[in-house]
């Protein structure tokens, strides 16, 4: 997506997904060590709760990112560095041992211990505690023309946005000002949708899919923002004791606003940030510039973690009843690719898991607020 994706819990907010960056080597934080190397007897027990086919497709797409880099482009893993060529070869070798294991977990773990170096994200405590949130691809109903229920515009990027010498957008019209007509009549309307709250969360996610009234399906993705800070809508509702912090989720926000339309302006306008869109041939483009595979990508702080890296996610996912209420949690154990980044995903203790599109993905992303661990996997040098 070139995306911004959602963190609708209260504190983590939004992730900005901008186009793939191939210009400069990733730098480590001057304050925090991003990850540390594990001894073989410290490796986790690797397993995977999703299809091998989805992982193969994710790796295939990730190779396009690595192939676009210079072979000697350097990625940093803790105190060690690896070239883009080494990361590419590492991914290919990993897939070969995955195939050779034939689904035998013991064989796969033995091969990883023998052939791969594993690093653990330092986490927020320096010991590996990583807080996971989730994001997804929203689906909205829309039209190319304003009319009837289709009265909420998606705006293209205005030409009069100005960037400072540092590359930041000079603060432009606020969300409230734009909603009230600051850009009306300038021909910037890309599409029109039928739900204001869903449009708000499309902006938080940064990209999505629009099902048009003529039967067409359009992907839209992040084109830029108004340079205003993002403030999570859920914070207003928690601060005013409208929703308990323990119950905060995307579903809870949507339900509250549906039941209290008089509060919609206050809640949505509390976030001055506004996102502009463009049409895209593909859905869910991450910061590496490739399309993400559902359940096989994460977003991290790209200043300290290597993009395009093979990772292992160890955390939890929610279990739901037929009425979509949460009944409990179960383990989420998954190989994935570090293919995205975001403005609210900062430091070694944060990661954002990409669930994909659809109702289940929206539910999982909306309730994902779990601690866990994050590992980076690279083939050993001979």
N, C-alpha and C positions, 0 to 999 in steps of 0.2 A: 504494500500500500504505500507508498510514501506516507507515513502515518503519524498520528498522534495517539495513541490508543489510551483507553480508559483505565483509570485507577479511581473507581468511585467509592472506595472505602473512604475514610475521611482524610487521612494524612497524605498518603501517596496520591498524586493527582493525575498527571497526564504524561504521556510519552510522545515526544516529537519524533516522527520518522521522516527523515529527510533523505534525499537521494544518496546513493552509494558513494562512499568516500574512498578514493584510491590515491590520495595525494601525498599523505605524510604518514610516517610510522606512528603506531600507537604509543603513547607515552604513559608511564606509570605515574601514580599520584606521588607528589613530593612528601606527603604526610603518611599515607596508609599503604602498607604492602597489600597488593591485591590478592595474592594467592601464595601458597607454600607447597613445596614438593613433599609427597608422601613416600614412605618406605613401602615396599611391596606388601608387607604384613599389615599395613594400615589402609589398604585399598578397601572400598566398600564391596559388598557382594552385589555385582551388577546383574540386573534383570531388566526386562522391558515389558510393559503392559500394553503395547500397541503393535500394529502390524509391521512386519519387516519391510513390506512394500512401501509404506509411507516413509520409512527411514531412508530407503534407497532413493526415493524420489527427492527427498530433502537434500541428501548428499549430492545427487546429480545436479541440482540447481545451485548448490553452494560451490561446486567446482567451477561454475561459470564466473562467480565472483573472484575466486582465486586465480583463474586463468587470465582474468583481465588485469591482474597486478603484474608488476615486474617480478621475475623469478626470485630476485634477491631482496624484495620488500620484506621488512623485518617486523615480526610480531613478538611481543614480550609476554612470557609466562613466568611471573615471579622474577627470580634472578636470572632466568635463562631466556635466550632469544632463538627464534626459529624463522626460517625464510618461508615465503609463500609457497615455494616449491616443496619444502619439507612438509608443510601442512597439507598440501595437496596429496603428496605421496602417502602421508599418514592416513588420510581419509580413505584412500583406495585400499591400503593394506587392512585397515579396520574392516571394511566391507568384505574383504576376502576371508578374514577369519570368522566374520559373522556368518557368511555362507558355509564355511567349512564346519562350523559348530552344529549346523543343522537343527538349531533350536535347543541344543544341549547346553544348559546354563553353566554346568561345571566345566565343560570344555572351553566355553567362551571366557569364563573368568580365568582359567589357567593360561589361555593365550594372551589375555590382556596383562596379566602379571608378568609374563615372560617378555612380551614385546613392547609394552607401552609404559610411558611415564605418566603418572597421574598427579595432578595438582588439585588442591582444595582451595576454594575461595575463602579468604580470611574471614569474611563475614563482618557483622557489626561489632563482634566481641573479640575479634582476632583469633577465634577458635573455630570459626566455620558457620556461625549462625546467620543464615540468609532468609530474609523475609520475602515471600513470594506473593505477588498479585497476578491477576490474569487480564488478558485482553482478547477481543473477538472482532469479527466483521459484522457490523449491523446491516440489516436489510430494511429498506424503507420503500414506501409506495410513492410514486411521483409522476410528474408530467413535464413535457417540454414547454408547455404553455400554462400561464396562470389562469385559474378558473375553478369555480366550485370549491371543493375541499382542498385543492392544491393551491395554497396561498402563502406558503413559507419558502422563500428563495434560498437556494445555494448560490453563493456569489463566487465568481471567478476573481482572480487576483487583480486588484486595482493597479493601474499604471502609476498612480501618484504616491504609492508607498515609497518611503525613503529609507535607505540604510545608512547608518553612520560609518565612520572610517573603520570601526571595529567589526563591521558586518552585521550589527544588530539593527532590527527595524526600529526606526524612530516611532514612538507611540502614536498610533493612528486612532480613528474613531473607536470608541468602546463598543462592546457587545450591545449595550442598551441603545446607544446612538444609532448603530447600524440597524438594529431591529426596528427602531422608530423612523427609519427612512433616510438616513444620511447618504446612502448609496443609491436610492431609488432613482430611476430614470436615466441611469448612465449606461444601460445595456450590459450590465455585469451579471445578470441573472443567468445562471447556467442551467438550472432545473428548478422545479417547484415540487415541494413535498406536502403531505397532508397532516403531519404531526409535528408540532413545535418541540415537544420534549424529546422525541426521537431524533430530531434534527440537532438538538443541543448535544446529545450523546454521540451522534455521528461526528460532531466537531471534536468532542473529547477523544474519540477513537482515532480520528484523523483520516479515515477512509472507510468505504463501505460499498454496498450494492444498492442500486435504485431500480425497482421494478416499475416500469413505465406503464401508463394506462393504455398504450398502443401495443403492449405485449413485449416490447424490447426490454432488455436488461442492461443497465449501464453500471460500470465500475467508476467510482469517483475516488480521488485520492488527494492528499494534502498538497496544496500549492503554495502556502505561506500563511502567515498570521498577522495580526494587527500590532504586534510588538508589546501587547499588554500582558501582565502576569496572569498565570492560570490560578484560579482559586476554586477548589472543589465545592460543588453545590451541596454535597452532603454535610459539610461543616456547619452551614447555616442551620440546618435542621437539627443537628446534634446540639449546637450552642443554645438553641431555643427549646431544647427538650421535646422536639417533635418526633424524633426517632432516637432511641437509645444507641449509643455507640456500638454496643454488642450486637445490635440487630441491623447495623448499617450495611446496605448492599444496593446495587443498581435496582433490583426488583423493589426494594423498600422505598427508594426515592420515587420511582415511577408510580407505585401504588399511592403514596402520599399525595403526589401532585395531581393524580387523577381524582382523588377524593377531595382535594382542597385547591380548586382552580384559582381561588383568590390569592394564593401564595406563589403561583407560577412566576410572575414577574420578579418578585423579591428574590426567590431562590435562583432563578437563571441569571438575573442581572447581577447577582453577587459575584459572578465570574466575569471580569471585564475582557477576558481573552476572546478572540474571534478568529475562526479559521476559514480560509478560502480554499476552493477546490478546483480541480481540473478533471476531465475525463481520462480514463486509463484503460488500456486494453486488458491489463491483468489486475487481479485483486491481490490485496495484501502484499505490497512491495515493502520489504524491510530496508534498513539503512545500508545494507550491502548491495541494494539495487536489484535483488532477485525476489521472485514471488515466494512467499512463505507457505510451507505445508502445514495443514491443520495439526496441532499437537506436536510439532517437531521443531519449534523455534522458540527462542527466548530473546528478551531484550535486557541488556545490562548497560552499565556505564562504559561507553566505548573509550573513555579517556584512560581507563585502567585495565579493561579486559579486552583480549584479542577478538576482533570480529572474524567471523568465518570459522571459529573454533568448534571442534566436536566437544560436546559437554554431556554430563550425566546429571539429570535432575532427580533429586530425592526429597520429596515433600508429601503433601496430602492433596486430595481432591474431595469434593463434596458428594454425598449421596442424597438423592431426592426421592420424595414420595410422588404419587401420581398428581397431587395438587401442587407440585413444584416446591413444596416446603423441604427444608434440609432435615434429613433424618440422622445424619452422621457423617463421618469421614472415612476414607480408605487411603491406602498408600498410592502415591503417584511416583513411579520409577520409570524413567524414560531417557533414552539417548536423544539428544536434540542438537541443533546448531545455534550458535550465538550469532544471530543475524539481524538484530535490531538494537535500538538504543532509545533513550528518551530523557526529556528534561527533568522528570521526577524520579527517574531510576538512577540514583546517585550513590556512589560509594560501593565498597565490596560487600555490603550487607543487603543489597537489593537486586531482585530479578523479577521479570515480568514474563509470564508464560502465555504463549499464543495458542488459544483454543480453536480458532478457525471461525466458521460461520454457522448460523442456525440457532435454534432455540436452546439446545443443550449447551452449545458453546457460550451463549450469552449468560445462561444460568451459572455455569462453572466459573466464568470470568467474574461475574458479579459477586460471587460469594467467596472467591479465593483470597484468603488472608491468612496464610499459613507459614510457619517457619519450616526450614529444612536445610539442606546442604546442596552445594553446587560443586561439581568436579570438572576439570578440564583434562582431556586425554590426548596425548601425543606419542607417536611412535618413537621409541628409543633410537638414538644414534648408534651405529655400529662401532 
